[in-house]
Amino acid sequence: MALSPGDTLKLQDGSGWQSVRLTGVYQDITNGGRTAKAAGGLSCGNPIWVTVNLDAAPGGAPEQIIADFKTAFEGLRAYSMSDYSAQTLGPTLASLGVAVRASLIVSTVVVALIAALFTGVLLTRDAGPNAVLRALGAPGALVRNQYLVRLLALLSAGVVIGAVLAGTAGEAVTGALMSILGAPRISFCANPLISYLACPAALILAVAAATAAAGQGGAKPRAHTALRTD
């Protein structure tokens, strides 16, 4: 049933059918899907519980308000939104945090290994030209830096493309996966320092270290023995 705010829904209670007007529709992970709120009341007997949402005035102290309500009304369970979110989504967010940190470590290691292997292949392919450069007096750092520049250029392009895809298609893919839990609409709130500074810096350092390590042996000139017969 596709309904939106403002539509009328007929529900049956103890006194018969009643029409209620929807005031809002939102995704609710605790109910496994979408939840609606309506204006009006139904005569279904005593409710199991009643939820009342309150907004504190600017400058108010939510924790003090909660303590006052608990003192004034016996049996009342009052929570701040931060506590409610932590209790409802805390385990899920903790699992996502572990997955994010693990993926960052694994991706950094994989990028470093690929950079080292790729550098080794390039050094093997360019063994002849590199030997000529070394014979002409070119330092080993110059030979290694040319590969470092190439890999960093590729890495920079990959980081930019990945950031764009994460901000566009990433939300859709994550929403499709989270729709199983009843939260199909997911919006990313990226931390610029981590997403656009710390992560690229870690990848750059990993690629630089892997390229330098792979180039230590590959850029060294090989000793050749020449035989002359008269």
N, CA, C and O of each residue as an XYZ file, in Angstrom:
920
protein
N       0.855     -1.187      0.000
C       0.000      0.000      0.000
C       0.893      1.240      0.000
O       1.674      1.449      0.929
N       0.777      2.053     -1.036
C       1.602      3.257     -1.174
C       0.820      4.456     -0.649
O      -0.139      4.902     -1.279
N       1.228      4.972      0.497
C       0.584      6.127      1.095
C       1.631      7.189      1.375
O       2.810      6.883      1.557
N       1.199      8.424      1.409
C       2.081      9.549      1.688
C       1.386     10.477      2.671
O       0.172     10.378      2.853
N       2.129     11.381      3.312
C       1.496     12.305      4.265
C       0.344     13.077      3.630
O       0.448     13.594      2.518
N      -0.757     13.136      4.377
C      -1.963     13.796      3.893
C      -3.031     12.835      3.435
O      -4.197     13.216      3.341
N      -2.664     11.581      3.143
C      -3.641     10.589      2.721
C      -4.464     10.106      3.912
O      -4.046     10.232      5.064
N      -5.629      9.557      3.620
C      -6.536      9.050      4.652
C      -6.500      7.532      4.648
O      -6.548      6.900      3.593
N      -6.416      6.956      5.838
C      -6.357      5.509      5.999
C      -7.483      5.074      6.927
O      -7.695      5.684      7.975
N      -8.207      4.021      6.548
C      -9.294      3.499      7.370
C      -8.781      2.334      8.201
O      -8.210      1.379      7.673
N      -8.994      2.428      9.517
C      -8.579      1.392     10.450
C      -9.777      0.970     11.293
O     -10.679      1.765     11.558
N      -9.771     -0.270     11.701
C     -10.861     -0.805     12.516
C     -10.410     -0.943     13.954
O      -9.358     -1.513     14.243
N     -11.243     -0.399     14.873
C     -10.978     -0.539     16.289
C     -12.210     -1.112     16.964
O     -13.083     -1.678     16.306
N     -12.277     -0.965     18.276
C     -13.389     -1.555     19.015
C     -14.747     -0.968     18.665
O     -15.764     -1.632     18.869
N     -14.799      0.247     18.149
C     -16.083      0.888     17.843
C     -16.418      0.845     16.357
O     -17.436      1.405     15.948
N     -15.597      0.200     15.541
C     -15.868      0.125     14.104
C     -14.729      0.725     13.301
O     -13.595      0.812     13.772
N     -15.049      1.138     12.073
C     -14.047      1.703     11.187
C     -13.897      3.194     11.424
O     -14.886      3.914     11.563
N     -12.685      3.641     11.468
C     -12.402      5.069     11.634
C     -11.376      5.500     10.589
O     -10.512      4.725     10.180
N     -11.499      6.748     10.173
C     -10.570      7.318      9.196
C      -9.552      8.197      9.915
O      -9.913      9.069     10.705
N      -8.296      7.955      9.632
C      -7.212      8.747     10.216
C      -6.387      9.329      9.073
O      -6.274      8.737      8.000
N      -5.822     10.482      9.326
C      -5.013     11.162      8.313
C      -3.537     11.006      8.656
O      -3.114     11.321      9.768
N      -2.760     10.521      7.699
C      -1.336     10.329      7.927
C      -0.631     11.680      7.989
O      -0.825     12.546      7.136
N       0.179     11.832      9.006
C       0.944     13.065      9.158
C       2.421     12.890      8.810
O       3.150     13.875      8.692
N       2.856     11.673      8.650
C       4.259     11.452      8.307
C       4.536      9.984      8.055
O       3.911      9.113      8.660
N       5.475      9.710      7.161
C       5.925      8.355      6.861
C       7.443      8.378      6.893
O       8.066      9.218      6.245
N       8.037      7.466      7.637
C       9.481      7.447      7.770
C       9.949      6.004      7.899
O       9.177      5.116      8.260
N      11.237      5.781      7.596
C      11.803      4.439      7.733
C      12.179      4.209      9.187
O      12.746      5.081      9.846
N      11.858      3.042      9.663
C      12.081      2.692     11.068
C      12.733      1.325     11.107
O      12.083      0.308     10.866
N      14.031      1.306     11.415
C      14.766      0.041     11.418
C      14.295     -0.890     12.517
O      14.466     -2.104     12.412
N      13.695     -0.333     13.590
C      13.238     -1.183     14.691
C      12.001     -1.978     14.307
O      11.740     -3.023     14.901
N      11.228     -1.507     13.323
C      10.019     -2.217     12.890
C      10.228     -2.953     11.572
O       9.273     -3.482     11.003
N      11.466     -2.994     11.079
C      11.755     -3.742      9.869
C      11.193     -3.123      8.616
O      10.972     -3.841      7.641
N      10.953     -1.848      8.588
C      10.435     -1.222      7.378
C       9.986      0.202      7.627
O      10.566      0.915      8.446
N       8.948      0.610      6.913
C       8.455      1.985      7.009
C       7.334      2.080      8.041
O       6.509      1.175      8.166
N       7.319      3.166      8.760
C       6.342      3.397      9.819
C       5.621      4.708      9.524
O       6.211      5.657      9.006
N       4.361      4.741      9.857
C       3.558      5.938      9.605
C       2.991      6.463     10.916
O       2.758      5.707     11.860
N       2.775      7.773     10.954
C       2.116      8.415     12.087
C       0.864      9.110     11.581
O       0.839      9.674     10.488
N      -0.169      9.055     12.402
C      -1.461      9.611     12.008
C      -2.012     10.467     13.126
O      -1.717     10.255     14.302
N      -2.825     11.446     12.732
C      -3.496     12.317     13.694
C      -4.817     11.684     14.107
O      -5.541     11.148     13.268
N      -5.132     11.744     15.405
C      -6.375     11.164     15.886
C      -6.101      9.986     16.805
O      -4.947      9.612     17.015
N      -7.157      9.402     17.350
C      -7.012      8.292     18.274
C      -7.937      7.158     17.918
O      -8.952      7.353     17.250
N      -7.583      5.971     18.367
C      -8.383      4.784     18.134
C      -8.769      4.182     19.479
O      -8.008      4.243     20.445
N      -9.963      3.601     19.524
C     -10.467      3.001     20.755
C     -10.157      1.506     20.757
O     -11.028      0.680     20.484
N      -8.926      1.178     21.064
C      -8.481     -0.227     21.053
C      -8.213     -0.743     22.462
O      -7.478     -1.716     22.635
N      -8.790     -0.114     23.451
C      -8.532     -0.527     24.813
C      -7.317      0.177     25.375
O      -6.892      1.208     24.854
N      -6.767     -0.368     26.417
C      -5.605      0.238     27.041
C      -4.358      0.009     26.177
O      -4.070     -1.131     25.814
N      -3.630      1.049     25.850
C      -2.417      0.866     25.037
C      -1.318      0.193     25.850
O      -1.273      0.300     27.075
N      -0.425     -0.509     25.132
C       0.710     -1.160     25.798
C       1.671     -0.102     26.322
O       2.150     -0.199     27.451
N       1.948      0.890     25.517
C       2.759      2.011     25.947
C       2.452      3.226     25.084
O       1.889      3.097     23.997
N       2.809      4.357     25.551
C       2.618      5.623     24.828
C       3.959      6.327     24.761
O       4.633      6.495     25.777
N       4.345      6.739     23.560
C       5.601      7.438     23.354
C       5.330      8.913     23.132
O       4.518      9.274     22.281
N       5.994      9.758     23.878
C       5.852     11.207     23.760
C       7.225     11.789     23.443
O       8.178     11.598     24.199
N       7.319     12.497     22.328
C       8.572     13.135     21.916
C       8.568     14.604     22.344
O       7.611     15.330     22.076
N       9.613     15.026     22.993
C       9.724     16.393     23.486
C      10.985     17.046     22.946
O      12.034     16.411     22.838
N      10.869     18.326     22.609
C      12.015     19.134     22.191
C      12.373     20.097     23.313
O      11.521     20.834     23.811
N      13.638     20.084     23.704
C      14.089     21.007     24.745
C      14.256     22.403     24.161
O      14.649     22.562     23.006
N      13.956     23.402     24.962
C      14.111     24.789     24.537
C      15.591     25.119     24.368
O      16.432     24.480     25.001
N      15.927     26.089     23.541
C      17.336     26.470     23.374
C      17.980     26.803     24.718
O      17.450     27.600     25.492
N      19.105     26.196     24.976
C      19.795     26.403     26.243
C      19.356     25.474     27.344
O      19.910     25.517     28.443
N      18.364     24.623     27.077
C      17.894     23.699     28.103
C      18.848     22.539     28.292
O      19.691     22.257     27.441
N      18.699     21.871     29.428
C      19.546     20.733     29.764
C      18.718     19.460     29.665
O      17.953     19.163     30.582
N      18.846     18.691     28.570
C      18.019     17.487     28.410
C      18.176     16.488     29.559
O      17.191     15.889     29.992
N      19.389     16.305     30.050
C      19.592     15.326     31.121
C      18.839     15.736     32.386
O      18.295     14.882     33.085
N      18.805     17.037     32.685
C      18.077     17.506     33.857
C      16.579     17.350     33.651
O      15.858     17.002     34.586
N      16.101     17.606     32.428
C      14.674     17.431     32.136
C      14.280     15.969     32.313
O      13.224     15.676     32.874
N      15.118     15.050     31.842
C      14.831     13.627     31.982
C      14.772     13.239     33.460
O      13.881     12.498     33.877
N      15.727     13.744     34.251
C      15.726     13.434     35.684
C      14.480     13.974     36.366
O      13.922     13.311     37.241
N      14.031     15.169     35.980
C      12.823     15.752     36.579
C      11.590     14.929     36.239
O      10.743     14.701     37.103
N      11.476     14.483     34.997
C      10.322     13.692     34.596
C      10.304     12.343     35.324
O       9.243     11.883     35.746
N      11.457     11.718     35.470
C      11.499     10.437     36.178
C      11.108     10.601     37.637
O      10.502      9.702     38.221
N      11.452     11.754     38.239
C      11.084     12.003     39.632
C       9.594     12.292     39.771
O       8.961     11.868     40.737
N       9.034     13.022     38.793
C       7.634     13.432     38.888
C       6.664     12.308     38.533
O       5.567     12.252     39.088
N       7.044     11.409     37.617
C       6.125     10.365     37.154
C       6.763      8.999     37.419
O       7.783      8.642     36.830
N       6.127      8.247     38.327
C       6.647      6.933     38.675
C       6.422      5.959     37.520
O       5.339      5.919     36.935
N       7.438      5.184     37.199
C       7.328      4.204     36.121
C       7.616      4.766     34.746
O       7.592      4.022     33.765
N       7.888      6.052     34.645
C       8.179      6.661     33.346
C       9.608      6.310     32.918
O      10.543      6.388     33.716
N       9.760      5.928     31.669
C      11.080      5.673     31.102
C      11.401      6.783     30.115
O      10.781      6.890     29.057
N      12.355      7.588     30.467
C      12.734      8.739     29.639
C      14.168      8.566     29.165
O      15.048      8.169     29.929
N      14.385      8.868     27.895
C      15.715      8.735     27.301
C      15.986      9.956     26.431
O      15.070     10.541     25.853
N      17.237     10.322     26.350
C      17.638     11.330     25.373
C      17.799     10.651     24.021
O      17.956      9.432     23.946
N      17.761     11.439     22.955
C      17.868     10.866     21.618
C      19.219     10.196     21.407
O      19.310      9.197     20.693
N      20.269     10.738     22.020
C      21.578     10.117     21.874
C      21.597      8.738     22.518
O      22.137      7.795     21.940
N      21.008      8.607     23.725
C      20.947      7.302     24.382
C      20.054      6.331     23.612
O      20.376      5.151     23.474
N      18.918      6.846     23.107
C      18.004      5.997     22.344
C      18.678      5.480     21.073
O      18.537      4.309     20.719
N      19.411      6.362     20.393
C      20.107      5.944     19.172
C      21.196      4.930     19.493
O      21.390      3.964     18.755
N      21.915      5.155     20.609
C      22.981      4.218     20.981
C      22.411      2.846     21.328
O      22.996      1.826     20.964
N      21.275      2.808     22.028
C      20.685      1.531     22.402
C      20.070      0.820     21.202
O      20.087     -0.408     21.132
N      19.526      1.591     20.255
C      18.856      0.989     19.105
C      19.839      0.575     18.022
O      19.755     -0.533     17.492
N      20.771      1.464     17.690
C      21.691      1.226     16.578
C      23.128      1.018     17.026
O      24.022      0.885     16.191
N      23.364      0.987     18.345
C      24.732      0.871     18.839
C      25.481     -0.338     18.299
O      26.565     -0.165     17.742
N      24.951     -1.572     18.436
C      25.677     -2.743     17.910
C      25.906     -2.672     16.406
O      26.967     -3.062     15.918
N      24.910     -2.172     15.667
C      25.070     -2.069     14.214
C      26.172     -1.087     13.854
O      27.002     -1.370     12.989
N      26.186      0.075     14.516
C      27.212      1.072     14.233
C      28.592      0.577     14.638
O      29.577      0.855     13.954
N      28.669     -0.157     15.749
C      29.962     -0.704     16.170
C      30.486     -1.713     15.156
O      31.677     -1.723     14.848
N      29.604     -2.560     14.637
C      30.018     -3.539     13.624
C      30.467     -2.847     12.343
O      31.441     -3.260     11.714
N      29.754     -1.795     11.963
C      30.153     -1.047     10.775
C      31.505     -0.377     10.980
O      32.317     -0.316     10.057
N      31.749      0.127     12.193
C      33.041      0.751     12.472
C      34.184     -0.237     12.355
O      35.233      0.088     11.799
N      33.991     -1.449     12.879
C      35.027     -2.483     12.755
C      35.248     -2.848     11.296
O      36.385     -3.031     10.861
N      34.157     -2.954     10.539
C      34.287     -3.289      9.115
C      35.022     -2.203      8.349
O      35.826     -2.498      7.464
N      34.751     -0.948      8.684
C      35.425      0.160      8.000
C      36.916      0.157      8.289
O      37.727      0.316      7.376
N      37.288     -0.024      9.567
C      38.719     -0.043      9.914
C      39.429     -1.236      9.279
O      40.557     -1.112      8.801
N      38.767     -2.385      9.276
C      39.382     -3.560      8.671
C      39.554     -3.382      7.166
O      40.587     -3.747      6.604
N      38.536     -2.819      6.517
C      38.638     -2.602      5.064
C      39.726     -1.601      4.731
O      40.394     -1.740      3.706
N      39.923     -0.593      5.575
C      40.984      0.389      5.344
C      42.364     -0.268      5.428
O      43.234     -0.010      4.596
N      42.553     -1.113      6.434
C      43.848     -1.792      6.589
C      44.094     -2.754      5.430
O      45.180     -2.774      4.851
N      43.075     -3.553      5.094
C      43.236     -4.530      4.015
C      43.484     -3.829      2.684
O      44.359     -4.242      1.922
N      42.724     -2.775      2.396
C      42.901     -2.069      1.126
C      44.278     -1.425      1.035
O      44.880     -1.411     -0.038
N      44.787     -0.889      2.146
C      46.120     -0.283      2.127
C      47.191     -1.335      1.846
O      48.110     -1.098      1.063
N      47.069     -2.501      2.489
C      48.036     -3.574      2.257
C      47.964     -4.075      0.814
O      48.994     -4.308      0.181
N      46.744     -4.239      0.300
C      46.585     -4.719     -1.076
C      47.172     -3.724     -2.071
O      47.857     -4.120     -3.014
N      46.907     -2.428     -1.864
C      47.464     -1.406     -2.760
C      48.987     -1.421     -2.712
O      49.639     -1.290     -3.748
N      49.563     -1.581     -1.516
C      51.023     -1.628     -1.400
C      51.589     -2.836     -2.134
O      52.599     -2.712     -2.827
N      50.958     -4.009     -1.996
C      51.434     -5.207     -2.690
C      51.347     -5.048     -4.202
O      52.265     -5.428     -4.929
N      50.223     -4.477     -4.675
C      50.070     -4.273     -6.118
C      51.124     -3.297     -6.631
O      51.689     -3.497     -7.706
N      51.388     -2.242     -5.862
C      52.406     -1.277     -6.273
C      53.784     -1.921     -6.334
O      54.547     -1.663     -7.265
N      54.111     -2.758     -5.351
C      55.413     -3.420     -5.349
C      55.544     -4.382     -6.528
O      56.579     -4.407     -7.193
N      54.502     -5.173     -6.791
C      54.555     -6.110     -7.918
C      54.638     -5.369     -9.247
O      55.400     -5.757    -10.132
N      53.857     -4.310     -9.385
C      53.853     -3.548    -10.633
C      55.203     -2.884    -10.862
O      55.703     -2.835    -11.987
N      55.789     -2.372     -9.778
C      57.119     -1.761     -9.907
C      58.154     -2.796    -10.314
O      59.018     -2.516    -11.145
N      58.074     -3.991     -9.735
C      59.004     -5.053    -10.118
C      58.881     -5.425    -11.579
O      59.888     -5.651    -12.250
N      57.638     -5.492    -12.089
C      57.435     -5.813    -13.500
C      58.015     -4.721    -14.388
O      58.669     -5.015    -15.389
N      57.780     -3.465    -14.028
C      58.307     -2.359    -14.832
C      59.834     -2.344    -14.823
O      60.455     -2.089    -15.855
N      60.437     -2.614    -13.680
C      61.898     -2.627    -13.595
C      62.487     -3.749    -14.444
O      63.526     -3.580    -15.083
N      61.810     -4.896    -14.441
C      62.288     -5.995    -15.282
C      62.167     -5.653    -16.761
O      63.057     -5.958    -17.555
N      61.058     -5.018    -17.121
C      60.871     -4.647    -18.527
C      61.876     -3.597    -18.976
O      62.370     -3.635    -20.103
N      62.176     -2.650    -18.073
C      63.061     -1.539    -18.429
C      64.483     -1.757    -17.932
O      65.212     -0.796    -17.687
N      64.878     -3.015    -17.783
C      66.228     -3.273    -17.268
C      67.302     -2.697    -18.182
O      68.295     -2.146    -17.706
N      67.106     -2.821    -19.495
C      68.100     -2.300    -20.431
C      68.235     -0.790    -20.378
O      69.337     -0.285    -20.163
N      67.125     -0.039    -20.572
C      67.227      1.421    -20.488
C      67.732      1.915    -19.139
O      68.469      2.899    -19.078
N      67.343      1.244    -18.057
C      67.828      1.659    -16.733
C      69.327      1.430    -16.594
O      70.025      2.226    -15.966
N      69.821      0.342    -17.180
C      71.256      0.093    -17.126
C      72.034      1.164    -17.882
O      73.124      1.568    -17.475
N      71.450      1.616    -18.993
C      72.091      2.698    -19.748
C      72.126      3.981    -18.925
O      73.134      4.687    -18.895
N      70.996      4.275    -18.250
C      70.956      5.479    -17.412
C      71.985      5.405    -16.299
O      72.669      6.388    -16.015
N      72.098      4.243    -15.667
C      73.071      4.116    -14.586
C      74.501      4.206    -15.125
O      75.387      4.752    -14.468
N      74.714      3.670    -16.319
C      76.042      3.754    -16.914
C      76.417      5.195    -17.255
O      77.590      5.565    -17.219
N      75.419      5.995    -17.584
C      75.664      7.399    -17.888
C      75.795      8.254    -16.628
O      76.034      9.459    -16.713
N      75.638      7.632    -15.467
C      75.833      8.363    -14.222
C      74.564      8.790    -13.526
O      74.627      9.536    -12.549
N      73.396      8.337    -14.001
C      72.134      8.702    -13.344
C      72.045      8.014    -11.988
O      72.304      6.813    -11.907
N      71.690      8.728    -10.918
C      71.580      8.097     -9.596
C      70.407      7.129     -9.538
O      69.449      7.245    -10.303
N      70.499      6.174     -8.619
C      69.431      5.198     -8.479
C      68.107      5.816     -8.062
O      67.043      5.327     -8.441
N      68.170      6.902     -7.273
C      66.929      7.562     -6.856
C      66.169      8.114     -8.046
O      64.938      8.092     -8.064
N      66.897      8.614     -9.047
C      66.234      9.141    -10.242
C      65.518      8.036    -10.999
O      64.417      8.234    -11.514
N      66.149      6.876    -11.063
C      65.520      5.743    -11.746
C      64.263      5.296    -11.007
O      63.249      4.994    -11.636
N      64.322      5.253     -9.679
C      63.158      4.823     -8.909
C      62.042      5.866     -8.915
O      60.863      5.513     -8.923
N      62.406      7.140     -8.911
C      61.389      8.184     -8.817
C      60.485      8.231    -10.038
O      59.326      8.631     -9.926
N      60.985      7.832    -11.197
C      60.137      7.858    -12.378
C      58.966      6.884    -12.232
O      57.866      7.158    -12.711
N      59.201      5.752    -11.572
C      58.116      4.804    -11.339
C      57.197      5.295    -10.222
O      55.989      5.061    -10.256
N      57.769      5.966     -9.248
C      56.948      6.501     -8.170
C      55.979      7.554     -8.695
O      54.820      7.591     -8.280
N      56.439      8.400     -9.595
C      55.569      9.429    -10.172
C      54.427      8.784    -10.950
O      53.284      9.233    -10.854
N      54.719      7.747    -11.714
C      53.671      7.076    -12.483
C      52.603      6.477    -11.561
O      51.403      6.651    -11.775
N      53.074      5.768    -10.532
C      52.112      5.113     -9.635
C      51.301      6.127     -8.834
O      50.109      5.921     -8.604
N      51.933      7.213     -8.408
C      51.182      8.227     -7.663
C      50.159      8.918     -8.551
O      49.091      9.300     -8.072
N      50.460      9.085     -9.830
C      49.473      9.664    -10.747
C      48.268      8.746    -10.884
O      47.125      9.202    -10.845
N      48.526      7.440    -11.045
C      47.422      6.481    -11.121
C      46.636      6.444     -9.814
O      45.407      6.377     -9.826
N      47.347      6.488     -8.685
C      46.674      6.462     -7.385
C      45.800      7.697     -7.196
O      44.678      7.582     -6.703
N      46.284      8.863     -7.573
C      45.504     10.099     -7.429
C      44.226     10.031     -8.253
O      43.157     10.425     -7.787
N      44.341      9.527     -9.481
C      43.138      9.385    -10.307
C      42.161      8.396     -9.676
O      40.952      8.625     -9.688
N      42.679      7.297     -9.127
C      41.804      6.322     -8.485
C      41.114      6.868     -7.248
O      39.947      6.567     -6.999
N      41.844      7.683     -6.460
C      41.251      8.272     -5.257
C      40.124      9.233     -5.630
O      39.073      9.234     -4.990
N      40.335     10.037     -6.646
C      39.301     10.987     -7.071
C      38.070     10.249     -7.577
O      36.944     10.578     -7.204
N      38.287      9.240     -8.436
C      37.155      8.477     -8.962
C      36.430      7.738     -7.835
O      35.200      7.688     -7.820
N      37.182      7.166     -6.895
C      36.558      6.466     -5.777
C      35.739      7.382     -4.894
O      34.665      6.999     -4.430
N      36.237      8.606     -4.651
C      35.488      9.561     -3.826
C      34.183      9.962     -4.507
O      33.150     10.103     -3.852
N      34.236     10.144     -5.825
C      33.018     10.518     -6.563
C      32.008      9.379     -6.536
O      30.821      9.605     -6.301
N      32.475      8.153     -6.778
C      31.555      7.011     -6.776
C      30.985      6.743     -5.387
O      29.820      6.366     -5.254
N      31.808      6.940     -4.341
C      31.309      6.722     -2.979
C      30.217      7.717     -2.625
O      29.268      7.370     -1.922
N      30.341      8.969     -3.113
C      29.323      9.973     -2.810
C      28.076      9.871     -3.653
O      27.058     10.478     -3.319
N      28.127      9.112     -4.747
C      26.963      8.983     -5.632
C      26.395      7.569     -5.588
O      25.348      7.333     -4.985
N      27.085      6.635     -6.226
C      26.576      5.260     -6.274
C      26.716      4.553     -4.937
O      25.999      3.590     -4.669
N      27.643      5.026     -4.083
C      27.844      4.358     -2.803
C      26.607      4.376     -1.922
O      26.293      3.376     -1.276
N      25.905      5.495     -1.887
C      24.697      5.580     -1.071
C      23.617      4.631     -1.580
O      22.907      4.009     -0.791
N      23.494      4.524     -2.909
C      22.477      3.633     -3.470
C      22.792      2.175     -3.159
O      21.894      1.410     -2.808
N      24.060      1.784     -3.283
C      24.442      0.401     -3.000
C      24.248      0.081     -1.517
O      23.725     -0.979     -1.173
N      24.671      0.999     -0.638
C      24.508      0.776      0.793
C      23.033      0.726      1.173
O      22.632     -0.087      2.006
N      22.222      1.598      0.564
C      20.785      1.577      0.828
C      20.143      0.271      0.405
O      19.249     -0.236      1.084
N      20.602     -0.287     -0.737
C      20.052     -1.567     -1.185
C      20.390     -2.686     -0.204
O      19.568     -3.572      0.031
N      21.600     -2.653      0.371
C      21.972     -3.674      1.349
C      21.233     -3.473      2.676
O      20.779     -4.440      3.289
N      21.115     -2.210      3.118
C      20.454     -1.935      4.394
C      18.938     -2.055      4.303
O      18.265     -2.075      5.334
N      18.382     -2.135      3.088
C      16.934     -2.299      2.962
C      16.470     -3.616      3.574
O      15.300     -3.765      3.928
N      17.389     -4.568      3.698
C      17.030     -5.833      4.355
C      16.650     -5.596      5.807
O      15.794     -6.292      6.354
N      17.295     -4.599      6.437
C      17.006     -4.272      7.833
C      15.930     -3.202      7.972
O      15.599     -2.790      9.083
N      15.384     -2.752      6.841
C      14.321     -1.763      6.899
C      14.790     -0.337      6.811
O      14.054      0.571      7.199
N      16.000     -0.102      6.311
C      16.511      1.271      6.169
C      17.057      1.449      4.760
O      18.274      1.458      4.569
N      16.173      1.594      3.761
C      16.655      1.681      2.373
C      17.279      3.026      2.021
O      18.043      3.115      1.060
N      16.974      4.056      2.769
C      17.515      5.381      2.444
C      18.640      5.715      3.419
O      18.399      6.050      4.579
N      19.866      5.617      2.925
C      21.056      5.872      3.723
C      21.785      7.073      3.143
O      22.050      7.119      1.941
N      22.107      8.036      3.981
C      22.867      9.208      3.550
C      24.220      9.189      4.245
O      24.299      9.070      5.468
N      25.291      9.308      3.451
C      26.637      9.313      3.999
C      26.952     10.685      4.593
O      26.673     11.716      3.980
N      27.528     10.686      5.778
C      28.026     11.911      6.411
C      29.540     11.751      6.548
O      30.042     11.309      7.582
N      30.245     12.114      5.497
C      31.685     11.881      5.451
C      32.430     12.890      6.308
O      32.070     14.066      6.374
N      33.483     12.400      6.968
C      34.393     13.266      7.701
C      35.492     13.703      6.739
O      36.303     12.871      6.331
N      35.545     14.984      6.363
C      36.514     15.403      5.341
C      37.950     15.087      5.719
O      38.749     14.734      4.851
N      38.299     15.205      7.006
C      39.673     14.945      7.417
C      40.055     13.490      7.195
O      41.186     13.190      6.811
N      39.103     12.580      7.438
C      39.399     11.152      7.273
C      39.257     10.729      5.815
O      40.123     10.039      5.276
N      38.158     11.146      5.177
C      37.868     10.677      3.827
C      38.786     11.286      2.780
O      39.211     10.601      1.851
N      39.093     12.560      2.924
C      39.830     13.258      1.875
C      41.255     13.631      2.263
O      41.971     14.237      1.466
N      41.677     13.280      3.473
C      43.041     13.602      3.885
C      43.758     12.380      4.453
O      44.810     11.989      3.947
N      43.197     11.775      5.503
C      43.887     10.663      6.171
C      43.980      9.433      5.272
O      45.056      8.852      5.128
N      42.860      9.029      4.666
C      42.882      7.823      3.824
C      43.772      7.992      2.596
O      44.599      7.116      2.342
N      43.650      9.079      1.814
C      44.582      9.248      0.694
C      46.037      9.321      1.138
O      46.918      8.803      0.452
N      46.302      9.961      2.284
C      47.681     10.038      2.768
C      48.214      8.652      3.106
O      49.371      8.353      2.812
N      47.390      7.797      3.719
C      47.830      6.438      4.036
C      48.138      5.651      2.768
O      49.120      4.911      2.719
N      47.297      5.809      1.739
C      47.551      5.111      0.478
C      48.816      5.620     -0.195
O      49.596      4.834     -0.733
N      49.024      6.933     -0.168
C      50.225      7.505     -0.790
C      51.487      7.008     -0.087
O      52.460      6.637     -0.744
N      51.474      6.999      1.234
C      52.630      6.500      1.976
C      52.880      5.019      1.696
O      54.029      4.597      1.558
N      51.802      4.226      1.613
C      51.964      2.796      1.339
C      52.549      2.574     -0.054
O      53.442      1.744     -0.223
N      52.057      3.306     -1.049
C      52.570      3.162     -2.414
C      54.021      3.624     -2.489
O      54.846      2.971     -3.128
N      54.342      4.752     -1.837
C      55.714      5.254     -1.856
C      56.669      4.259     -1.208
O      57.749      4.006     -1.742
N      56.289      3.692     -0.070
C      57.152      2.733      0.615
C      57.322      1.462     -0.213
O      58.428      0.930     -0.315
N      56.221      0.971     -0.809
C      56.306     -0.250     -1.609
C      57.149     -0.028     -2.860
O      57.937     -0.895     -3.237
N      56.991      1.129     -3.508
C      57.775      1.421     -4.709
C      59.250      1.558     -4.374
O      60.101      1.071     -5.118
N      59.564      2.217     -3.261
C      60.969      2.370     -2.864
C      61.596      1.025     -2.526
O      62.745      0.762     -2.882
N      60.830      0.164     -1.830
C      61.362     -1.151     -1.466
C      61.585     -2.018     -2.701
O      62.599     -2.707     -2.806
N      60.627     -1.980     -3.644
C      60.768     -2.790     -4.852
C      61.874     -2.269     -5.754
O      62.494     -3.043     -6.483
N      62.130     -0.957     -5.714
C      63.138     -0.375     -6.589
C      64.546     -0.443     -6.048
O      65.494     -0.126     -6.766
N      64.712     -0.849     -4.797
C      66.060     -0.907     -4.223
C      66.949     -1.881     -4.974
O      68.102     -1.582     -5.284
N      66.395     -3.052     -5.261
C      67.193     -4.052     -5.949
C      67.082     -3.969     -7.450
O      68.029     -4.270     -8.177
N      65.877     -3.544     -7.923
C      65.673     -3.539     -9.361
C      66.450     -2.477    -10.089
O      66.782     -2.655    -11.260
N      66.759     -1.348     -9.417
C      67.441     -0.260    -10.083
C      68.950     -0.379    -10.028
O      69.662      0.435    -10.615
N      69.454     -1.415     -9.308
C      70.900     -1.565     -9.210
C      71.448     -2.159    -10.501
O      70.834     -3.056    -11.078
N      72.585     -1.674    -10.957
C      73.160     -2.222    -12.177
C      73.671     -3.649    -11.949
O      74.182     -3.980    -10.879
N      73.526     -4.446    -12.938
C      73.965     -5.820    -12.833
C      75.407     -5.932    -13.376
O      75.795     -5.264    -14.335
N      76.147     -6.778    -12.735
C      77.518     -6.978    -13.174
C      77.548     -7.936    -14.358
O      76.893     -8.978    -14.334
N      78.303     -7.589    -15.387
C      78.400     -8.413    -16.585
C      79.853     -8.812    -16.779
O      80.756     -8.037    -16.466
N      80.078     -9.967    -17.274
C      81.415    -10.455    -17.565
C      81.584    -10.606    -19.075
O      80.776    -11.251    -19.744
N      82.625    -10.011    -19.586
C      82.896    -10.071    -21.025
C      84.102    -10.951    -21.284
O      85.120    -10.821    -20.605
N      84.005    -11.828    -22.235
C      85.087    -12.737    -22.624
C      85.595    -12.321    -23.984
O      84.821    -12.042    -24.900
N      86.887    -12.286    -24.098
C      87.519    -11.895    -25.365
C      88.463    -13.003    -25.791
O      89.274    -13.498    -25.008
N      88.337    -13.364    -27.007
C      89.242    -14.384    -27.554
C      89.990    -13.827    -28.736
O      89.405    -13.147    -29.579
N      91.246    -14.098    -28.808
C      92.078    -13.626    -29.915
C      92.333    -14.762    -30.890
O      93.017    -14.570    -31.895
